[in-house]
Amino acid sequence: MSKSPVPEITSLSDHNLDSRGTPWLIELIGPQFSGKTTIADLLALTLEENGSSVIRVETDNYINTMFPIYSKLKVSGKFREARQLIKGRWSLLHDVISKIIHEGLARGYIVVHDHVNTRQLRRGAYKEIADGAGAKYLGVYVHAPLGVLKERWRSSNIPEVKLKRLEKKHAKFLRLREELDFDAIIDTSSTPPDAAVLKIVSRIMPDSTLIVKPEPTKLPAVQNVTAGARPRSVAGDLQAVKQGGGYFLVHMHERYQADEVGFKILSLCDGKNTIERIAELAGTDPETVRKDIEFLRKAGMVEFSGPEIGGPA
């Protein structure tokens, strides 16, 4: 388990990446578990950390902030009531998001927005906002085969998302892809997030020469996790995309990479399994589990029930 480095764009020929340049609205849309939020987070951070002024607009964040009762309903397992709540307040939510996007574009920001609202996309609602603000627009369709989405769904352990709902949404997006012309199409089953980001950046800066130079990341000092500790995942907002033999994770807008074993260790942190039991189920040794668990604890993804940690190893 390790923190994923930020791709560094080291050469940008004939382009200005600050807020005085041409504003862009980059709209990413696709079904749940397609990986669009992971790509959007990485895209926004990469641009911002390389000199651009970026506003990241994620619908779910505004829902949780504007309507606290929504989160309470979800925590209580009242998912139908939560959906009905948002359905009744969608008009207000859309107005707020639209105003934020318009204001950001008008001030010269690049706005990165991802969502699953097919109705708004068909209407061209957000493209109209970009046109009205004198900004350029890039529509990005992010997808993966249904089998891949199901695999990610099973690994996510997100109870409010039902399999039939996922299948229905996937079918709707397939029809949408046939109806509309997207500026870019990304299949996350074959395109890693960093490659997806570079593909998008190359569309808004076509003359640029992009060189990605990952910087090494140092792991935090490992402490002893005592026998009998029962780690529990608290990463409710975790975004995970399977890439090859591992996983690309985004939590609290930080990016991490995990191999199959590391991701399985995280999925087994249910507050019931001990370190020793996790090692047994994950097919690894307790020391590997302790190191990964301590990393996850420092990243704010797990907490402990039962005995916790001792001094430095």
WOQUI-V620823 format. One line per field, one symbol per residue. ss: DSSP state (H for helix, E for strand, - for the rest). phi: phi as a letter, one per 30 degrees, with the letter a starting at -180 (. if undefined). burial: 1 if it has 9 or more other ideal C-beta (glycine too) atoms within 8 Angstrom, else 0. A space follows every 50 residues. Layout:
# WOQUI-V620823
ss = ???
phi = ???
burial = ???
This chain:
# WOQUI-V620823
ss = -EE-----E--------------EEEEEE------HHHHHHHHHHHHHH- ---EEEEEHHHHHHHH-HHHHHHHH---HHHHHHHHHHHHHHHHHHHHHH HHHHHH---EEEEEE--HHHHHH-HHHHHHHH---EEEEEEEE--HHHHH HHHHHH------HHHHHHHHHHHHHHHHH----EEEE-----HHHHHHHH HHHH-------E----------EEE----EEEE-----EEEEE--EEEEE E--EEEEEEHHHHHHHH--E----HHHHHHHH---HHHHHHHHHHHHH-- -EEEE---EEEE-
phi = .bddddecdcbbdhbcccdddddbccccbldeidjddddddddddddddc jccbcccbeeddddddbeddddddddicddddddededcdededdddddd ddddddcjddccbbabdddddediddddddddcicdbbccccbaeedddd ddddddhcddccdddddddddddddddddcccdabbcddbcdeddddddd dddcbdcdccbcbdcdcddddccdcddjdbdbdbcdcdcbbdbicbbccb bhiccbbbdedddddddddcicddedddddddibcedddedddddddddi cbbcbjecbcded
burial = 11110111100100101010101111111111111111111111111101 01111111100111001001101100001001001100100011011101 11011101111111110101110011101110101111111111000111 11101100001000011011011001100001010111001011011111 11111001010100000000011111001111101001111110011111 10001111101111111110001110111011000001111111111010 1101000010000
